Amino acid sequence: MANSVTTNSDMVGKYINTYLWSDVNPLGKIIGVKSKTQLILARVNVTRDESVKMEFIPGGFSAHCANNHAQKWIYSVDESDTFTVRISKGFLKRNRIDDNPYHFYDFNF
């Protein structure tokens, strides 16, 4: 089992975020440990905070977002929607265990 990572109860309450190049999406909140390599997650829903207006100017493929890093997101955890993931070294190449959910959409890509 050289490609496995051991889970522990200290992970409960943390979040798993998926990093895909310049975009980041929250996968879920860890609500339980199923086995040595499996975690139970509650789905995290993300909604864009409309109080921040994104500023687009002509350029690039269609437009350039001048305030790309000013975006804000609202997170909600749906504890009724749970699923299991297996943690491995390969899984952790694109996913990280963080203290908070994080979402970033790169409008300039």
Phi, psi and omega in degrees: 000054182289339182262015182256158177234135183275132177272162176209168185291345177292342181282340182297132182098348178270176184238151173251123178247138180261124181256113180239095183055248181265353178264149177227135178229135175286131179274314180176170176261133180285119181245355179187162177249123182270318180204192181299332184235007182238138178240148175260126183243148170256136183295139176254123177263142184236133177230137180287134177282112185285356179291337177261116178270123179283135184258111180254135176236151181301138179151168181067212178291315179226317180198162177245131179270113185287331181243050184303323183272006178268357184296145178232148183228149178252128183252139173221137181261127179257093184289349177276345180252092183247157177205166184247139174234149176259123181272128176216173177297323177295319178298321183281358174288327181249348183238145178231149174265116184237164179285335183226154174289150180217133177228133176216126176248123181275100180291343185264008181269000000 
